[in-house]
Amino acid sequence: MRFWQRLYYGGMVLTLLLAILGELIWLPDPLRIGIGLYWIDLIDTLIYVLALVPCLWLIGALLHLTAVEGRWSQVRCLAIGLTSLVSVVTLITIPKKIEYSATIFVITLVLVFVDLVCNERVRRRLPIRNLLVGGASLCLLFVLFYPTKYLVTYPGLTLNMNRYAQAASGQSHGDITGVLIFERPAFPIDWLYAKLFPKYSFEVEDLGMSLGEYNLEVRTMKADANAAGSAIAYEKVGKGQGITSHGVRVTAIVKDSSVTGILLLGDVIVQVNGHAVAMISELTDVMKQTKPGDQASVQVLRNGQTTQLSLETRANPDDPSRAAFGIQVANEIQYDIPEIVTYHNYLLHEGGPSHGAMLALTLIDQLTPCGVTYGHHVAGTGTIEPDGSVGAVGGLEQKAYTISRTDADVFFVPASNEEEARKGAPSLRIVPVKTLDDMLNWLKNNPVPPNRAACS
C-alpha cells in the first residue's frame, strides 16, 4: 500500500474514532486545567484536531498527484485537495456552522473513496478491498449518525461562569458553575450508550419547526438571557434600571384577523382607548373592559413615529366575553446594562436561556466587594425573569447528575424542578429557589467556616 493511500485510510479511521469520542465528549467533564479552566475550555481548541482529517487527505491527494499521469486521476486529486483545503478553512474560521463543515467534509470523503476505487480498478476489475471498506464505513456511519424519530437527552458539561461572563468593572470572587446538557436527534448507537452510561433519556421528536429554525430560536434565547441576566445584576447592585417594558410588540397576526393590513408586524402598541400600555398584562386588562366587536382606538410606534389607528375587535377564542385583535404579542423589553459585559462564545454552548439566573448571580458576585458566595462553590440553573424570579428549565435530571460529578457545594434549581433534580443526584445538596434573592439569602445565611472563606 502506497503512502498516499495510507493517508486516505488514516483519515477515514480518524473520522470514525473522532465521531465516537465526540458523542462521549461529556465524560471528562470533571477535569480541571489550571486555574479556572474547565474541560469545555479545552474543547474549544479541539476543533484543530478535527481539521487533521482533511489535512491528511490534502497531503495524500498532493502526493498522489505527483505520482499519477492520467488526466482524470489528476482531476480527482485536485478535487480532493481543493475540498480538503476548504474543509480545513471552514472548520477553523466558522466552527459553529456545522452544516457547512459537514457538507464539505462528506463531499471530500466521497471523492477520497472514488479515488481509491478508481486506483484499485487499474489493477483488478472488481475493487473488492475498497468496496468492503466503503460498505463497512457506511454501516458504521449509519449506526453513528442516522437520525431517528427520537430526541436523546444526556449529561453534559459544566462551565466556569466567571470565564463565561465578565463585567468591565467587576472582579471574580467566588467559584460559580453553570451547566449544559446535550439534547439532539438520537442515533442508533445512543441506545448502546444508554446501557453503558447513566441518565440517557429518549422521547419522540417533535420540534414543531425545522432544525435551522430551532437553532435560530435557541440562539436568540441565549442572547436574551445574557441581556436579562446582566441588566438584573446591575439593578441589584444599584446600577441601572434593570429590565423595563415600553409597550407591546406585534409578533404575529392571525390569518383571518380584521386588523390585517392595518397593524403591521413590529408595531409597538403603547396606548389603547386612552389607557397607557407598557406590557402584556396591561393590554389584557384594557381588553377585558372592551366588548367584542367594538372599535378600539390604538396608538402604536411604527418606525419611530407615533401612529393612531382605529381597530375592530372580535371575541377572544379563549374567552368569548373578552375582546381581542387576533394578534400575538410580546413585551417591548429594554435592558439597562450600564457598562460592557464580555461573553465567551463556547463552541458547544449553542443557545438556550437556562443559564440566565446563574449569569445574574455571577455578575452580582463580580460587582460586589468580596463577592456573595461566602466561600461556597456554587452551581445552578434556571431562567431569569424581568422581576428576578427563577424560571423552570428542562433536563434537570441530567443537569443534577452532571453537577454531582464535580466538587460543587450547592446546586440551586428552580423550585418547580426540585423533584426531577433529586432524581438525578440524590446525594447532591440541592436548594430549590423561586427568585434570585432566594439564592443570595441562602448564601448569606449559610456561610462556609472562615478557614474556607474566599474573601477576608
C-alpha positions in Angstrom: 0.0 0.0 0.0 1.4 3.4 -1.0 1.9 6.2 1.4 -0.9 8.4 -0.1 -3.3 5.5 0.3 -2.4 5.1 3.9 -3.1 8.8 4.5 -6.5 8.4 2.9 -7.4 5.3 5.1 -5.9 7.0 8.1 -8.2 10.0 7.6 -11.2 7.6 7.4 -10.2 5.7 10.6 -9.6 9.0 12.4 -13.0 10.2 11.3 -14.8 7.2 12.9 -12.7 7.5 16.0 -13.4 11.2 16.5 -17.1 10.5 15.8 -17.3 8.0 18.6 -15.3 10.2 21.0 -17.3 13.2 20.1 -20.6 11.7 21.2 -18.9 10.9 24.6 -17.2 14.2 25.0 -19.0 14.8 28.3 -17.2 12.0 30.1 -14.0 14.0 31.1 -16.1 17.0 32.3 -14.8 16.9 35.9 -11.3 17.6 34.6 -10.0 21.0 35.6 -7.0 22.5 33.8 -5.0 25.1 35.7 -6.8 28.0 37.5 -10.4 28.4 36.4 -10.2 26.3 33.2 -12.8 23.6 32.7 -13.0 20.8 30.2 -15.3 22.9 28.0 -12.5 25.4 27.6 -10.2 22.8 26.2 -12.9 21.6 23.8 -12.7 25.0 22.1 -9.2 24.1 20.9 -10.1 20.5 19.8 -11.5 22.0 16.5 -7.9 21.8 15.3 -7.9 18.1 15.9 -11.0 17.7 13.6 -9.0 19.6 10.9 -6.4 16.9 11.0 -8.6 14.6 8.9 -8.9 16.9 5.8 -5.2 17.7 6.3 -4.3 14.0 5.9 -6.5 13.8 2.8 -5.0 17.0 1.4 -1.4 15.7 1.8 -2.5 12.3 0.4 -4.0 14.0 -2.7 -0.9 16.1 -3.3 1.4 13.0 -3.1 -0.9 11.1 -5.4 -0.9 14.0 -7.8 2.9 13.9 -8.2 2.8 10.1 -8.9 -0.1 9.9 -11.3 -0.2 10.6 -15.0 -3.8 10.2 -16.3 -5.8 13.4 -16.7 -8.8 12.2 -14.8 -6.7 10.9 -12.0 -5.1 14.3 -11.7 -8.6 15.9 -11.7 -9.6 13.7 -8.9 -6.5 14.6 -6.9 -7.0 18.3 -7.5 -10.7 18.0 -6.4 -9.8 16.2 -3.2 -7.1 18.8 -2.5 -9.4 21.7 -3.1 -12.3 20.3 -1.0 -9.9 19.3 1.8 -8.5 22.8 1.9 -11.9 24.3 2.0 -12.9 21.9 4.8 -9.9 22.9 6.9 -10.6 26.6 6.4 -14.3 26.2 7.2 -13.7 24.2 10.4 -11.2 26.8 11.7 -12.9 30.0 10.7 -16.6 29.2 11.2 -16.7 26.2 13.6 -20.3 26.8 14.7 -21.6 26.4 11.1 -21.7 22.7 11.4 -23.9 22.3 8.4 -21.3 23.8 6.2 -18.4 21.9 7.6 -20.3 18.6 7.5 -21.4 19.1 3.8 -17.9 19.9 2.6 -16.4 17.0 4.7 -18.8 14.5 3.2 -18.1 15.6 -0.3 -14.3 15.2 0.4 -14.9 11.8 1.9 -16.8 10.6 -1.2 -14.1 12.0 -3.5 -11.4 10.1 -1.5 -13.4 6.9 -1.7 -13.9 7.3 -5.5 -10.1 7.9 -6.0 -9.3 4.8 -4.0 -11.8 2.7 -6.0 -10.6 4.0 -9.4 -7.0 3.4 -8.4 -7.8 -0.2 -7.4 -9.6 -0.8 -10.7 -6.3 -0.2 -12.5 -5.1 -3.5 -11.0 -8.3 -5.5 -10.8 -11.6 -5.3 -12.4 -13.6 -5.5 -9.2 -12.2 -3.2 -6.4 -13.1 -5.7 -3.7 -11.0 -4.1 -0.9 -12.4 -0.7 -1.2 -15.9 -1.9 -1.7 -15.6 -3.7 1.6 -14.1 -0.7 3.3 -16.8 1.5 1.8 -19.6 -0.9 3.0 -18.2 -1.1 6.5 -17.8 2.6 6.7 -21.4 3.2 5.6 -22.7 0.7 8.2 -20.7 2.5 10.9 -21.8 5.9 9.8 -25.4 4.7 9.8 -25.1 3.5 13.4 -23.3 6.6 14.5 -25.2 9.3 12.7 -28.5 8.2 11.2 -31.2 10.4 12.8 -34.2 8.6 14.3 -37.6 10.0 15.2 -36.4 10.3 18.9 -34.6 13.0 20.8 -32.0 11.9 23.2 -31.0 13.9 26.3 -27.9 13.0 28.2 -25.3 14.5 30.7 -23.4 17.5 29.5 -20.7 20.0 30.5 -20.1 22.5 33.3 -18.7 25.9 32.7 -16.9 28.5 34.8 -19.4 31.4 34.8 -16.6 33.8 35.6 -15.0 32.9 32.3 -18.3 32.9 30.5 -19.1 36.5 31.5 -17.0 39.3 32.8 -18.3 42.8 33.8 -16.0 45.6 32.8 -15.6 47.0 36.3 -16.1 43.6 38.1 -13.6 41.2 39.7 -14.0 37.5 40.1 -14.5 36.4 43.7 -16.5 33.2 44.2 -16.5 29.9 42.4 -19.7 29.7 40.3 -20.5 26.9 37.9 -23.1 26.7 35.1 -24.3 23.5 33.4 -25.2 22.5 29.9 -26.6 19.2 28.7 -26.9 17.6 25.3 -30.2 17.3 23.5 -30.2 16.2 19.9 -31.8 13.7 17.4 -31.0 10.2 18.7 -28.7 8.0 16.6 -28.9 4.1 16.8 -25.7 4.0 18.9 -27.3 6.1 21.6 -29.3 3.1 22.8 -25.9 1.3 23.4 -24.6 4.3 25.3 -27.7 4.3 27.4 -26.8 0.8 28.5 -23.3 1.8 29.3 -23.8 5.2 30.9 -26.4 6.7 33.2 -29.0 9.4 32.7 -29.8 8.9 29.0 -33.4 9.5 28.2 -35.4 9.4 24.9 -38.6 10.9 23.7 -40.4 11.2 20.3 -39.0 14.1 18.4 -41.5 16.9 17.8 -39.7 20.2 17.5 -42.6 21.8 15.6 -40.1 23.5 13.3 -37.1 22.8 11.2 -33.7 22.2 12.8 -32.4 25.5 11.4 -35.4 27.4 12.9 -34.8 25.7 16.2 -31.1 26.6 16.2 -32.0 30.2 15.5 -34.6 30.2 18.3 -32.2 28.9 20.9 -29.5 31.3 19.9 -32.0 34.2 20.3 -32.9 32.8 23.8 -29.3 32.7 24.7 -28.8 36.4 23.7 -31.9 37.4 25.6 -30.8 35.5 28.7 -27.4 37.3 28.5 -29.1 40.7 28.4 -31.7 39.9 31.0 -29.2 38.4 33.5 -26.8 41.3 33.0 -29.5 44.0 33.4 -30.9 42.4 36.6 -27.5 42.0 38.1 -26.6 45.7 37.7 -30.0 46.7 39.1 -29.4 44.5 42.2 -26.1 46.3 42.9 -27.7 49.7 42.4 -26.7 50.5 38.8 -29.2 50.9 36.1 -33.0 50.3 35.9 -32.9 46.6 35.1 -35.5 45.4 32.7 -38.3 47.7 31.6 -41.1 47.3 29.1 -42.2 50.2 27.0 -45.1 48.8 25.0 -46.3 45.6 23.4 -44.8 44.5 20.1 -46.9 42.7 17.5 -45.1 39.5 16.7 -47.7 37.7 14.6 -51.2 38.4 13.1 -53.8 35.7 12.8 -54.7 34.8 9.3 -58.4 35.9 9.5 -57.8 38.9 11.8 -59.7 42.1 11.0 -56.6 44.1 11.7 -54.6 42.5 8.8 -53.1 45.3 6.7 -53.8 47.9 9.4 -51.5 46.6 12.2 -48.1 45.6 11.0 -45.5 43.2 12.4 -43.1 45.1 14.6 -45.7 47.7 15.6 -45.5 48.6 19.3 -48.8 49.2 21.0 -48.4 51.9 23.6 -52.0 53.0 24.2 -55.5 51.5 23.9 -58.7 53.6 24.4 -56.7 56.3 26.2 -55.0 53.8 28.6 -51.2 53.5 28.5 -50.0 50.1 27.7 -46.4 49.2 28.8 -46.7 45.4 29.0 -48.9 42.5 28.0 -50.7 42.4 31.4 -51.8 46.0 31.0 -53.1 45.3 27.4 -55.0 42.3 28.8 -56.7 44.5 31.5 -57.7 47.0 28.9 -59.2 44.4 26.6 -61.2 43.0 29.4 -63.1 46.3 29.5 -63.8 46.2 25.8 -66.7 44.4 24.2 -66.1 42.1 21.3 -66.9 43.8 18.0 -66.3 47.3 19.4 -63.8 49.7 17.7 -60.7 50.4 19.7 -58.5 53.5 19.4 -54.9 52.2 19.4 -51.7 54.2 19.4 -48.6 52.5 18.0 -45.0 53.2 17.5 -44.0 52.4 13.9 -40.5 53.1 12.6 -40.0 55.6 15.4 -43.2 57.5 14.6 -46.4 57.6 16.6 -49.5 56.4 14.6 -53.1 56.5 15.7 -55.3 53.6 14.4 -58.9 52.5 14.8 -59.1 48.7 15.0 -62.1 46.4 15.1 -62.1 43.8 17.9 -63.5 40.3 17.9 -64.2 37.7 20.5 -61.2 36.1 22.2 -61.2 32.4 21.3 -60.2 31.5 24.9 -62.8 33.8 26.5 -65.7 34.9 24.1 -66.8 37.6 26.6 -63.5 39.4 26.1 -62.3 41.4 23.1 -59.2 40.6 21.1 -57.5 41.8 18.0 -56.3 38.5 16.6 -52.6 39.1 17.1 -49.7 37.6 19.0 -47.6 40.0 21.1 -44.5 40.2 23.3 -43.4 42.9 25.7 -41.2 45.5 24.1 -38.3 44.9 26.5 -35.4 47.2 27.1 -32.3 46.1 29.0 -30.4 48.7 31.0 -26.8 47.5 31.1 -24.6 50.4 32.3 -21.3 49.0 31.1 -19.8 46.4 28.8 -20.2 42.8 29.7 -18.0 40.4 27.8 -19.3 36.9 27.0 -17.2 33.9 26.0 -18.6 32.2 22.9 -18.1 28.5 23.8 -18.2 26.2 20.8 -20.6 23.8 22.4 -22.9 26.4 24.0 -25.2 26.8 21.1 -28.1 28.5 22.9 -30.9 28.4 25.3 -32.0 30.5 28.3 -31.2 28.2 31.2 -28.0 30.0 32.3 -29.8 33.3 32.9 -30.1 33.0 36.7 -26.5 31.9 37.2 -25.3 34.7 34.9 -27.1 37.2 37.1 -25.6 35.7 40.3 -22.1 35.7 38.7 -22.2 39.4 37.8 -23.6 40.4 41.2 -20.6 38.4 42.7 -18.2 40.3 40.5 -19.7 43.7 41.2 -19.9 43.2 45.0 -16.8 43.7 47.1 -15.7 40.3 48.5 -18.5 38.7 46.5 -21.7 37.0 47.5 -20.9 33.2 47.6 -19.5 33.3 51.2 -16.9 30.6 50.4 -19.2 28.2 48.6 -18.5 26.6 45.3 -22.0 27.4 43.8 -23.7 25.6 40.9 -27.1 26.2 39.5 -29.5 26.5 36.6 -32.7 28.4 35.8 -34.0 31.2 33.6 -34.2 34.7 34.8 -37.4 36.7 34.5 -37.7 40.5 34.5 -38.9 40.6 38.1 -35.9 38.5 39.3 -37.8 35.2 39.5 -36.1 32.0 38.5 -38.0 30.0 35.9 -38.2 26.3 35.1 -35.8 24.6 32.7 -35.6 21.2 31.1 -33.2 18.3 31.6 -32.8 18.7 35.4 -32.1 15.0 36.0 -29.1 15.2 33.6 -28.0 18.6 34.9 -28.1 17.4 38.5 -26.1 14.3 37.6 -23.5 16.5 35.7 -23.1 18.7 38.7 -22.8 15.8 41.1 -19.6 14.7 39.3 -17.9 18.0 40.3 -17.0 19.4 43.7 -19.8 21.9 43.9 -21.1 22.5 47.4 -24.6 23.5 46.5 -26.9 23.3 43.4 -29.6 25.9 43.0 -32.6 24.8 40.9 -36.0 26.3 40.1 -38.4 25.2 42.8 -40.7 23.6 40.2 -37.8 21.4 39.1 -36.7 20.2 42.5 -38.2 16.6 42.3 -36.6 16.0 38.9 -33.2 17.3 40.1 -33.2 15.0 43.1 -33.8 12.0 40.8 -30.6 12.9 39.0 -28.4 13.2 42.1 -30.0 12.2 45.4 -26.9 12.9 47.4 -26.2 16.3 46.0 -27.0 19.4 48.1 -29.9 20.7 46.1 -31.5 24.0 47.1 -34.8 25.0 45.4 -35.3 28.7 44.7 -38.1 30.9 43.3 -36.1 34.1 43.0 -32.6 35.4 42.6 -33.0 36.8 46.1 -33.6 33.3 47.4 -30.1 32.4 46.2 -28.5 35.5 47.7 -30.2 35.0 51.0 -29.3 31.3 51.3 -25.6 32.0 50.6 -25.6 34.8 53.2 -27.4 32.7 55.8 -25.2 29.6 55.3 -21.6 30.9 55.1 -18.7 28.5 54.9 -16.5 28.5 58.0 -13.9 31.3 57.9 -11.0 28.9 57.2 -12.6 28.2 53.8 -13.9 31.7 53.1 -12.8 33.2 49.7 -12.6 36.8 50.9 -11.2 38.3 54.1 
